[in-house]
């Protein structure tokens, strides 16, 4: 399935914030790969907000290619607007312009996205398909590892704060994979600062890393085989 592997691990993190720097340091140290869903209209802006007393700040525009080297960049909406609250035309603009700007900024085709706020409906999904994006992540946990037919409403295994995350990792690593099995973790890096639980993320990575029976890839690599 994945270059001969039947198991794969991938990460997905949203918004393009300063906390991504620490998250990337950890992923790179453990030789893990992720996809970062960015809002091109907010990168480099003074946009910030408070999360449990932690001040979240957007990344500047300079040196982003070097920062995210080895990982995938994906669409998250130009201004992080609520997908289901927009007209068809406004939603097409929200993701189409984000795709266009990110492709210009990183010099690479955007293949996928994550729904802002986890919101989607039939019209939202239809526009995603029309825009040429080939996968889109929701925030609905499966607590499972089985393949999914519909990549435009792809559900992750769980969030990094899920109470079952360590149990799920153990189950994933110990299962005999007759069929393809994917462990897909998502979140926001600033949550790890706000919750002061970077040790949790480090433990997740240390458990998943270094296996000779697991393929480690970006969302694009594990979902599209590219």
C-alpha positions in Angstrom: 0.0 0.0 0.0 2.7 2.5 1.1 5.9 1.4 -0.7 5.3 -2.1 0.6 4.1 -1.1 4.1 0.6 -1.9 5.3 0.7 0.7 8.2 1.2 4.4 7.9 1.3 7.4 10.3 0.6 11.1 9.4 0.0 14.3 11.3 -2.2 17.3 10.4 -1.9 20.8 12.1 -3.8 24.0 11.4 -3.5 27.7 11.1 0.2 28.5 10.6 1.2 29.9 14.1 4.5 30.5 15.9 3.9 27.3 18.0 4.5 25.3 14.7 8.2 26.0 15.2 8.4 23.8 18.3 6.1 21.2 16.8 8.2 20.9 13.7 11.4 20.6 15.8 9.8 17.5 17.5 8.5 16.0 14.3 11.8 16.4 12.6 13.7 15.0 15.5 11.6 11.8 15.4 11.7 11.7 11.5 7.9 12.1 11.4 6.0 13.9 8.7 3.0 16.2 8.7 0.7 18.4 6.7 0.2 22.1 7.8 -3.0 23.7 6.7 -2.4 27.5 6.3 -4.5 30.6 5.9 -2.5 32.7 3.3 -4.5 35.8 4.0 -3.5 35.8 7.7 0.2 34.8 7.5 2.4 37.7 8.3 -0.5 39.7 9.8 -0.8 41.0 13.4 -3.8 38.6 13.9 -3.5 37.1 17.4 -5.8 35.7 20.0 -5.8 34.4 23.6 -6.1 30.6 24.2 -6.3 29.8 28.0 -3.9 32.6 28.8 -1.5 31.9 25.9 -1.2 34.5 23.2 -1.3 32.9 19.8 0.5 34.7 17.0 0.6 34.1 13.3 3.9 33.2 11.5 5.6 35.9 9.4 5.8 35.4 5.7 9.6 35.1 5.5 11.5 31.8 5.5 8.3 29.7 5.5 9.6 27.3 2.9 12.7 26.5 5.0 10.6 26.2 8.1 8.2 23.6 6.6 10.8 21.8 4.5 10.1 18.1 4.3 6.4 18.5 5.2 3.3 19.3 3.1 1.4 22.6 2.9 -2.3 22.5 2.4 -5.3 24.8 2.2 -7.3 26.0 5.2 -9.2 29.0 3.8 -7.8 32.4 3.0 -9.2 34.1 6.1 -10.3 31.1 8.2 -14.0 31.8 7.6 -16.8 29.4 8.5 -17.4 27.3 5.4 -21.1 26.6 6.0 -21.9 30.2 6.6 -20.6 31.4 3.2 -22.4 31.5 -0.2 -21.1 29.1 -2.9 -19.3 32.0 -4.5 -17.7 33.2 -1.3 -16.6 29.7 -0.3 -15.0 29.2 -3.7 -13.1 32.5 -3.3 -12.1 31.5 0.3 -10.4 28.3 -0.7 -9.5 29.2 -4.3 -7.6 32.3 -3.4 -5.9 30.5 -0.5 -4.8 27.7 -2.8 -3.5 30.2 -5.4 -1.5 32.3 -2.8 -0.1 29.2 -1.1 1.0 27.8 -4.4 2.8 31.0 -5.3 4.4 31.3 -1.8 5.7 27.7 -1.7 6.1 27.0 -5.4 4.1 23.7 -5.1 0.7 22.5 -6.1 -1.9 22.3 -3.2 -3.5 18.9 -3.2 -5.7 19.0 -0.1 -7.1 21.0 2.8 -8.6 20.9 6.3 -12.1 22.4 6.9 -11.9 25.5 9.2 -13.9 24.8 12.4 -14.5 21.3 11.0 -17.5 22.7 9.1 -18.8 21.2 5.9 -22.0 20.3 4.1 -22.8 19.0 0.6 -22.3 22.4 -1.1 -19.0 23.0 0.7 -17.7 19.6 -0.4 -18.9 20.1 -4.0 -17.0 23.4 -4.2 -13.8 21.8 -2.8 -14.0 19.2 -5.6 -14.6 21.9 -8.2 -11.5 23.8 -6.9 -9.3 20.8 -7.8 -8.4 19.8 -4.2 -8.4 16.0 -3.8 -8.7 15.4 -0.1 -10.2 17.4 2.8 -9.9 16.6 6.5 -12.7 16.9 9.1 -12.4 17.0 12.9 -14.5 13.9 13.5 -12.5 11.2 15.2 -12.9 7.6 14.0 -10.8 6.0 16.7 -9.9 3.6 14.0 -7.3 3.0 11.2 -9.3 1.6 8.3 -9.2 3.1 4.8 -11.9 5.6 3.9 -13.5 5.8 0.5 -14.4 9.5 0.5 -11.3 11.5 0.7 -13.2 14.8 0.6 -14.6 14.2 4.1 -11.7 12.3 5.5 -12.0 11.7 9.3 -8.8 11.5 11.4 -8.1 8.8 14.0 -8.1 11.4 16.8 -6.9 14.7 18.2 -3.7 14.8 20.2 -5.7 15.6 23.4 -8.1 12.6 22.9 -8.2 10.7 26.2 -7.8 7.4 24.2 -4.8 8.5 22.2 -2.2 6.3 23.9 -4.5 3.3 23.9 -5.1 3.8 20.2 -1.4 4.1 19.5 -0.7 0.8 21.3 -3.6 -0.9 19.4 -2.3 0.5 16.1 1.2 -0.7 16.6 0.3 -4.1 17.9 -2.3 -5.0 15.3 -1.6 -7.5 12.5 -2.2 -5.4 9.3 -3.7 -7.7 6.7 -5.4 -4.6 5.3 -3.9 -1.0 5.2 -4.0 0.8 8.5 -3.5 4.5 9.0 -2.9 6.4 12.2 -3.9 10.0 11.5 -3.4 12.6 14.3 -4.5 16.2 14.1 -4.6 19.4 16.2 -3.3 22.9 16.6 0.2 23.4 17.8 -0.8 26.4 20.0 -3.0 24.1 22.0 0.2 22.4 23.3 1.4 25.8 24.6 -2.0 26.7 26.0 -2.4 23.3 27.7 1.3 23.2 28.7 1.4 19.6 27.6 4.2 19.4 25.0 5.4 16.3 27.0 2.2 14.6 25.8 3.0 15.3 22.1 6.6 14.2 22.6 5.3 10.9 24.1 3.0 10.4 21.2 5.9 10.9 18.7 8.3 8.7 20.6 5.7 5.9 20.7 5.0 6.1 17.0 8.5 6.8 15.6 11.2 4.4 14.6 9.2 1.4 13.5 10.4 -0.7 10.6 6.9 -1.8 9.8 5.4 1.7 9.4 5.5 4.3 6.6 5.8 7.9 7.8 4.3 10.4 5.3 2.5 13.6 4.8 -1.3 13.6 4.2 -0.7 13.7 0.5 1.7 10.8 0.6 -0.6 8.5 2.6 -4.0 9.5 1.1 -3.0 10.1 -2.5 0.1 7.9 -2.8 2.2 10.8 -4.1 
